[in-house]
Amino acid sequence: MNGHNHAGNYGKHGNCHHVNIRGMVETEKESAYAVVKCFPDCLEIEGCGLEPDRSLGGL
């Protein structure tokens, strides 16, 4: 996970998920952040504002 890609981004290479959280500096009227919930077999990312929800399974 990385938090400095202004537009945000996601990619997967094999079983490795790559997540960039959106930069808050790009959000004039709405925020962009996330809460990550960790489980033994997945990560649940609850996006807030402009950041989307994601479910990263297969960990």
N, C-alpha and C positions, 0 to 999 in steps of 0.2 A: 504494500500500500504506500502511496505517495500522495502528498497533499499540495503539490505545486504544479498543476497543469491548469491554466486558467479556464480552458474549455472543458476539462474533465476528459477521461478516457478509460476504456476497458479493453483488455485483450486476454486471450488464453493461449498458452503454448504448452501442448501436452496436458498435464494435470495441474499446471501452474497458472493461477489467475493473477492478472496485473491490473490494479485499480488505481486510478488517479482521481482524487476528490477535486471537485471544481473549486476554483479560487474565489474567495469571498469578495475580492477587490472588483470583480466583474459584475457584481450584483448590486445595482444602485437602489432598487426598491425591495428586493427579496434576498434573503440569506441563502447560503449553500453550505450545509454541513451534514454529517451523518453520525449515527450511533451504530456501532458494530456489536452484534451478539455472537459469541463464540460457542459452538457446539462441537462434540467430538468428530462429526462427519461433515460439517458445513459452517459457513459464516453467513449470517443474515445482516445485511446492511440496510438500515432504515434511514433513507434519505429525507432531509428536511429542506424546504424551500426548493431551490433549483436542482438539488442533488437527487437522482433517482434511487428508488429501492433496488436492491440486488440480492439474489440468493446464490451463493457460491458453494455448490455441492461438489462431491467427489474429492474431498480433501483426504 
